[in-house]
Amino acid sequence: MLTGRLSVDDGTPDAMLAAILHARPPGPSTINPRLNSGWDRIVLKALEKDRQARYQSAAEMETDLLLLKRKRRAAAEKLGDTRIGVDLKATGSLRDAPGAHDEAFGLEGHSLQ
């Protein structure tokens, strides 16, 4: 889980289902301020109620994830922090071993499995 908790926790199963179907979930950075706010756009687009507004393919989502990674790396380099990320030429893509990109995406200490 990206945030460390459920985005919908309204108690009863009926209330949870209604929230999933009708309410806009909060952005991940509002739940966990340690997350980069760039995650909000990606996650909210993936959870969009209107199917045409959602990602149409995994490749489209990967593009946004790579863009977020590049932005975080550029910001870190501007601040002199060279620890962010891994070299995509060396790794190939996002399909690497679990955790390989955690730092680059602001996920240190979070498990996505």
Secondary structure as GFF3:
##gff-version 3
##sequence-region A 1 113
A	DSSP	alpha_helix	13	22	.	.	.	ID=ss1
A	DSSP	alpha_helix	28	31	.	.	.	ID=ss2
A	DSSP	alpha_helix	38	46	.	.	.	ID=ss3
A	DSSP	three_ten_helix	51	53	.	.	.	ID=ss4
A	DSSP	alpha_helix	58	78	.	.	.	ID=ss5
A	DSSP	alpha_helix	88	91	.	.	.	ID=ss6
###
